[in-house]
Amino acid sequence: MSVFIPKDVKTRPITIIGGGTLGRRIALMMSTQGGEVRLFDSNRRSREEAIKFVADTLPTVLPSVPNGSPAKLIASDALSEAVRDAWLVFEVIPERLELKKDIFGQLDSICPSNVILASNSSSYPSSQFIDKVVHPERVLSTHFYMPPDVRVVELMSSGKTDPAIIDFLMDDFKRFGLSPFRVLRESVGFIFNRIWAAIKRESLWVVAEGVSTPEDVDRIYQLFTGSDAGPFREMDMVGLDVVLDIENHYAGIRPGIPEAPRTLLKSYLEKGWAGRKTGRGFYDDYKKEDGSGQGHGAKGTISSHV
């Protein structure tokens, strides 16, 4: 079944489900072409913080987006109201598979068939959570990194996605100042996350084998790539517990993933060293404020990556 691509996308709202770190950043980029953007989150504090983030950040982003103009951003705690008349709905909820199955089942039932349903999930391809979807041809993955600093979005089919939708979004996303990339076949980790996972894993392995230290790996990486931060500093920013979860996820689906990098991560976590948020990880130069570590930020950081 072919999905009807709406012709009135510039006059219909865009909806983001989830006001967390990435949800509010997607809302920010979608707010650069006027019109109306809606953000749904059942948590009042999350909604308020998301609105403030967009309001504070949008003036600095608009000049870098061609023909940029501010959208009207509305926060809502009612899902049916948030998606009413929308042409595009982004799911940006926690990485729990059953939650995603439920939300896509709900969205499929309440949104007309010409509404595109997109997931920002970095852990699960959309094929894994369309069990309850009657119209899977309008579901796809739209994986953002950390806008506005990294404005890349990767588009991946669920295997049942109408190719016309991906063709359309590959072009339309550019007007929001985004750089879209097409993932040619289903891949856990998409494109860059797989590359970045390999860099992290090999860096951990080098240290686990006693070949080098975290500091020297980071320094040589910075000299070769021109990056402001190396793999170990980035892992501290993410949280070593999250990095371990990601490695365990890859190890569960890809035979041959080495154990040594995960063993090294576990040794740090057993000491309570989870990175910036605990005040210490591979580095111990983080200041703790209000119970959370305030570490060295990095321009162009990629610490949101899997």
Buried (B, 14 or more C-beta within 10 A) or exposed (E): EEBEBBEEBEEBBBBBBBBBEBBBBBBBBBBBBBBBBBBBBEEEEBBEBBBEBBEEBBEEBBEEBEEBEBBEBBBBEEBEEBBBBBBBBBBBBEBEEEEBBBBBBBBBEEBEEBBBBBBBBBBBBBBBBBEBBEBBBBBBBBBBBBBBEBBBBBBBBBEBBBEEBBEBBBEBBEBBBBEBBBBEEBBBBBBBBBEBBEBBBEBBBBBBEEEBEBBBBBEEBBEEEEBBBBBBBBBBBBBBBBBBBBBEBBBEEEEEBBEBBBEBBBEBBEEEBBBBBBBBBBBEEBEBEEEEBEBBEBEEBBBBBB
